[in-house]
Amino acid sequence: MGLRTFLSIGLLLAAGSASAGESLVSPADFSGMIDLRASAADGERSWLEGGLGKTRVSGGGNHAAVHARLGQSLLSWNPHLTWELSATVIGQYQPEHDRGPALSQAFLTYKPTPHSDTRFSARFGLLYPQISLEHTGPAWTDPDMITPSAINSWVGEEVKVVAAEATVRRAFGDQAISATIAVFGYNDTSGTLLTTRGWALGDMTAGAPDRFNLPPLGPFMSQVQAPVTNPVFEIDHHAGGYGRLEWDIGGSFSVNAFVYDNNGNLTGFSDGQWAWRTRFVNMGARLDIDSRTHLLAQAMSGDTRFGYAEPDIWVDTTFQAAYALIRRDFGPDALSARLDLFQTRDHTGLEYGDTREQGWALTADYRRRLSGHASLLVEVLHVASNRPARLDILGQAPRTGQTVAQAALRLSF
């Protein structure tokens, strides 16, 4: 069943269940955002423009390249179909995507009225799993920083799923424990970008239908892999699964663990795309030091593989990343700083291409609220990495660094 048909049936069934008095199209159910960008960057060309650069912005080598462009636009529809059932449909446009506007998310949320300290909720459709601690704004946006961490940049690119998800939350005084379990599909190519490009920091996100152009590939990969990847794609018809546990203590501290396995069969193939087997564990923690000072941290470790096993599996890459973030609020404004560490390791042998890399990044943002519908973010980001593929594929030095200074004007309604 095609993705559009799959989602359409679910939304039509929900619309049919709405009572006659419910309005499915009301101005109050719509919201949106336009993000306007200005940036200056040195260093290498972005992976989005045929290089191996780690950011969304292409640098000008030894001098700064200046860019002014649309960052993204979002339109969200959030109707309440019944007292317990609501829908979320989000369209997005990012100019780097060559297929134009795309569907970002489309899912149903069921929240029955609680009658005890135990609460149940469920989601069904095209959605992001609950991994990111940074994307707390509308339509899966980061309200405090232009560029998310390496972990959540990759989640936005390659960990969008079509899922049936259920969550149970139980309160114990001022504490609460929640558990989430889900089955999903349409995430078979997860791991393609992480292997061929490595980690990156940017706010590009996958849509449906959508695709990313891959950076330059090595001799072997260019023969077996198409030069593009479709992040929301079903190939092998194997269901994947994920689970999440969270412990919330008094509302000021929480810790969570997330486990993911897309259950790819390694050799499924369609339209130049392969079914990768990608698995990871993510740990997250949030601490409110006081009412204005907040700490966030995440750490992820996993592996991604694909290809035939004889004589050796084609790709077997392990990956790790972590970040720590501190934010200080000044009334409606905020200052944030984050340190990222990331690496990948190759376990196959260099005849299939070298996927090793190691790097770090420092990011600082200032968010200024201009009005109830406008905010200005100013960011400075420096990222450094060592990736031997730069030398093998492009003849460039494997070690490189880039500094990006940018501003974003976000207008919402």
C-alpha positions in Angstrom: 0.0 0.0 0.0 1.4 3.4 -1.0 2.3 5.9 1.7 -0.2 8.5 0.6 -3.0 5.9 0.5 -2.0 4.5 3.9 -2.2 8.0 5.5 -5.3 9.1 3.6 -7.3 6.1 4.8 -6.4 6.8 8.4 -7.3 10.5 8.2 -10.6 9.8 6.3 -11.6 7.3 9.0 -10.9 9.9 11.7 -12.8 12.6 9.8 -15.7 10.2 9.5 -15.8 9.6 13.3 -16.0 13.3 14.0 -19.4 14.4 15.3 -21.6 16.6 13.1 -21.0 19.6 15.3 -17.2 19.4 14.9 -15.5 21.8 12.4 -12.6 20.2 10.5 -11.6 23.5 8.9 -11.4 26.5 11.2 -8.9 29.4 11.2 -8.0 28.5 14.8 -6.8 25.1 13.6 -4.1 26.5 11.3 -0.7 27.9 12.2 2.5 28.5 10.3 6.0 29.9 10.3 8.4 31.5 7.8 12.1 31.4 8.6 14.3 34.0 6.8 18.1 33.4 6.9 21.3 35.4 6.5 24.7 33.6 6.9 28.4 33.8 6.4 30.7 30.8 6.4 34.2 29.8 5.6 35.4 26.2 4.9 34.2 23.5 2.6 31.2 23.1 0.4 28.1 21.7 2.1 27.0 18.1 1.5 23.8 19.5 0.1 25.8 21.1 -2.7 28.1 18.2 -3.6 30.7 18.5 -1.0 31.4 16.8 2.3 30.8 19.8 4.5 29.1 19.3 7.9 26.6 22.2 7.8 23.7 23.3 5.7 25.7 26.4 4.7 28.5 26.2 2.1 31.7 27.9 3.0 33.9 30.0 0.7 37.2 28.3 1.5 39.6 30.7 3.1 37.1 33.5 3.0 33.5 33.9 4.1 30.7 33.1 1.6 27.6 35.2 2.4 24.1 33.8 1.8 20.6 35.2 2.2 17.7 32.8 1.6 14.6 31.3 2.9 15.4 28.8 5.7 12.0 27.1 5.7 8.3 27.6 5.7 5.7 25.5 7.6 2.0 25.2 7.5 0.2 23.2 10.2 -3.4 22.0 10.5 -4.4 20.7 13.9 -8.2 19.9 14.0 -9.9 18.4 17.0 -12.0 15.6 15.4 -13.7 14.6 18.7 -13.0 15.3 22.4 -10.4 12.5 22.5 -9.2 12.4 18.9 -7.1 15.1 17.0 -5.1 15.2 13.9 -1.8 16.9 12.9 -0.9 17.6 9.3 2.2 19.7 8.6 3.5 20.8 5.2 7.0 22.1 4.7 9.2 23.8 2.2 12.9 24.0 2.2 14.6 25.4 -0.9 17.3 22.8 -1.0 14.8 20.0 -1.7 14.4 19.7 -5.5 10.9 18.2 -5.2 9.3 21.4 -3.8 6.8 21.4 -0.9 6.4 18.1 1.0 4.4 16.5 3.8 6.4 16.8 7.0 4.0 15.0 9.4 0.5 13.6 9.2 -0.8 11.6 12.2 -3.8 11.1 14.5 -3.5 11.5 18.3 -5.9 9.7 20.6 -6.0 10.8 24.3 -8.9 9.4 26.2 -10.1 11.2 29.3 -8.1 9.9 32.3 -10.0 8.5 35.3 -7.0 7.7 37.5 -3.3 8.5 37.8 -2.7 6.3 34.7 -3.0 8.0 31.4 -3.0 6.5 27.9 -2.3 8.0 24.5 -1.6 6.8 21.0 -0.4 8.2 17.7 -0.8 6.8 14.2 0.7 8.1 10.9 3.8 9.9 9.6 5.7 11.2 12.6 9.0 11.7 14.5 9.7 9.3 17.3 10.1 10.9 20.7 13.9 11.3 20.6 14.8 15.0 20.5 14.9 17.1 23.6 15.6 20.2 21.5 12.6 20.2 19.2 9.9 21.5 21.6 8.5 24.1 19.3 5.5 23.8 17.0 5.8 21.5 13.9 9.0 19.8 15.4 11.1 22.9 15.5 13.8 24.0 17.9 12.7 27.3 19.4 16.1 28.2 20.9 18.8 27.4 18.3 19.0 27.6 14.5 21.1 24.5 14.2 20.2 21.4 16.3 22.7 18.9 17.6 24.3 16.3 15.4 22.0 13.6 16.9 18.8 15.5 16.3 20.0 16.8 12.9 20.2 13.1 11.8 16.9 12.3 13.4 15.3 15.0 11.3 16.9 13.6 8.1 16.6 9.9 8.5 14.5 8.8 11.4 11.0 9.8 10.3 8.6 6.8 10.3 5.0 5.8 9.6 4.1 4.3 13.0 1.4 3.0 15.3 2.6 4.2 18.7 1.1 3.8 22.2 2.1 5.4 25.5 1.2 4.8 29.1 2.0 7.3 31.8 1.6 6.7 35.5 1.9 9.4 38.2 3.3 8.7 41.6 2.9 11.9 43.6 5.3 14.4 42.1 7.0 11.8 40.0 5.8 10.0 36.8 7.0 7.0 34.7 5.9 6.7 31.0 6.5 3.8 28.5 6.1 4.0 24.8 6.1 1.1 22.2 5.6 1.3 18.5 5.8 -0.6 15.2 6.7 1.3 12.1 7.6 1.1 8.4 8.8 3.5 5.6 12.3 3.9 7.2 14.3 1.3 5.3 17.0 3.7 4.0 17.9 5.0 7.4 21.7 5.0 7.7 22.5 5.9 4.1 23.3 9.5 4.9 25.1 8.7 8.1 27.4 6.3 6.3 28.1 8.1 3.0 28.3 11.6 4.5 28.9 11.0 8.2 27.4 13.2 10.9 26.2 16.8 10.1 24.7 19.7 11.9 21.7 21.4 10.2 18.0 21.8 10.3 17.1 20.0 7.0 14.3 17.5 7.5 12.8 14.8 5.4 9.4 15.0 3.9 7.2 12.7 2.0 7.8 12.4 -0.9 11.3 13.7 -0.6 14.9 12.8 -1.2 18.4 14.0 -0.5 21.2 14.2 -3.0 24.1 12.2 -1.6 27.7 13.6 -1.3 30.3 12.2 -3.7 30.5 8.4 -3.3 33.6 6.2 -3.4 34.2 3.8 -6.4 32.3 0.9 -4.9 29.3 2.8 -3.5 28.8 4.7 -6.7 28.3 1.4 -8.5 25.7 0.0 -6.1 23.9 3.0 -4.6 21.9 5.6 -6.4 23.2 9.2 -6.0 20.1 10.1 -4.0 18.4 8.7 -0.9 14.6 8.6 -0.1 14.3 8.8 3.7 10.6 7.9 3.8 10.7 4.7 1.8 9.4 1.1 2.1 11.5 -1.6 0.5 11.5 -5.0 2.3 8.0 -4.8 4.0 9.6 -5.7 7.4 8.1 -3.9 10.4 10.5 -2.1 12.6 10.0 -1.2 16.2 11.0 1.2 18.9 10.5 1.7 22.6 10.9 4.5 25.1 11.0 4.8 28.9 11.0 8.1 30.8 11.2 8.9 34.5 10.1 12.4 35.5 11.0 13.6 39.0 9.1 16.6 40.2 9.0 18.3 36.8 12.6 19.6 37.2 14.5 16.5 36.2 13.8 13.7 33.8 15.8 10.9 32.2 14.8 8.7 29.3 16.0 5.7 27.2 15.0 5.0 23.6 15.7 1.8 21.6 15.2 1.7 17.8 15.5 -1.1 15.2 14.2 -0.7 11.7 14.6 -4.5 11.0 15.9 -3.9 7.5 16.8 -7.1 5.6 20.1 -5.8 4.3 19.6 -6.8 0.6 16.2 -5.4 -0.3 16.5 -3.2 -3.3 14.1 -0.8 -5.2 14.8 2.2 -7.4 18.5 2.4 -6.5 17.7 2.2 -2.8 18.7 -0.5 -0.3 17.1 -1.7 2.9 19.6 -0.9 5.6 19.5 -2.5 9.0 19.9 0.4 11.5 19.7 0.1 15.2 20.6 2.5 18.0 20.1 3.3 21.7 19.6 7.0 22.8 19.8 8.3 26.3 18.5 11.7 27.3 18.3 13.9 30.4 16.8 17.3 31.3 17.6 19.2 34.4 16.2 22.6 35.5 18.8 24.1 37.8 16.4 26.9 38.6 13.5 28.5 36.9 15.8 30.2 34.3 18.7 27.8 33.8 18.2 24.5 32.0 20.5 21.6 31.0 19.9 19.1 28.2 22.0 16.1 27.3 21.7 13.2 24.8 24.0 10.3 23.9 23.4 7.9 21.0 25.2 4.7 20.0 24.2 2.4 17.2 25.2 0.5 14.0 24.0 0.5 10.4 24.6 -2.2 7.8 23.6 -3.3 4.3 24.7 -5.5 1.4 25.4 -9.2 0.8 27.5 -11.1 3.4 29.8 -12.9 0.9 32.7 -12.5 0.8 32.2 -9.6 3.3 29.2 -7.5 4.1 29.4 -4.3 2.1 28.8 -1.7 4.9 29.1 -2.2 8.6 29.4 1.1 10.4 29.0 1.9 14.1 28.2 5.4 15.2 28.2 7.4 18.4 27.4 11.0 19.3 26.6 13.1 22.3 25.9 16.7 23.3 25.5 18.8 26.4 23.5 22.0 26.2 22.9 24.8 28.7 20.2 27.5 28.3 19.7 30.6 30.4 16.4 32.5 30.1 16.2 36.3 30.3 12.5 36.9 30.4 11.2 36.0 27.0 14.7 35.8 25.6 17.4 33.1 26.0 21.1 32.4 25.5 22.1 28.8 24.7 25.4 27.0 24.3 26.1 23.4 23.2 29.0 21.1 22.8 28.7 18.1 20.3 31.0 15.1 20.0 30.5 12.6 17.2 32.3 9.7 15.4 31.7 6.7 13.1 33.8 3.6 12.7 34.2 1.2 9.7 34.1 -2.5 10.3 34.2 -3.8 6.7 37.5 -3.1 5.2 38.6 -0.2 3.0 37.8 -2.0 -0.3 34.1 -0.9 0.1 34.9 2.7 1.1 36.2 4.3 4.3 33.4 5.5 6.5 35.5 6.5 9.5 35.2 10.0 11.0 35.6 11.9 14.3 34.6 15.4 15.1 33.3 18.0 17.5 31.2 21.2 17.3 30.6 24.3 19.5 27.4 26.3 19.0 26.1 29.4 20.7 22.7 31.1 20.1 20.9 34.2 21.3 17.1 34.3 20.9 15.3 37.6 21.0 11.5 37.8 21.1 10.4 40.8 19.0 6.7 40.3 19.4 4.1 37.5 19.9 4.6 36.5 16.3 8.3 37.3 15.6 11.6 36.3 17.0 15.2 36.8 16.0 17.9 34.2 16.5 21.7 34.8 16.1 24.1 31.9 16.0 27.8 31.1 15.8 28.8 27.5 15.1 32.2 26.0 14.7 32.6 22.4 13.6 35.8 20.3 13.1 36.1 16.8 11.8 38.6 14.2 10.5 37.1 12.1 7.6 39.6 10.1 5.4 37.0 9.9 2.6 37.7 13.6 1.9 41.2 12.6 0.7 40.1 9.3 -1.0 37.2 10.8 -2.9 37.9 14.5 -3.4 41.6 14.7 -2.9 41.2 17.2 0.0 42.7 17.2 3.4 40.9 14.8 5.7 40.9 17.2 8.6 38.9 20.4 8.2 37.0 23.0 10.2 34.3 25.5 9.4 32.8 28.5 11.2 29.3 29.7 10.4 27.6 32.9 11.6 24.0 33.2 10.9 20.7 35.0 11.8 17.2 33.8 11.4 14.0 35.9 11.5 11.1 33.7 12.4 7.6 35.0 11.6 4.7 32.9 12.9 0.9 33.1 12.8 
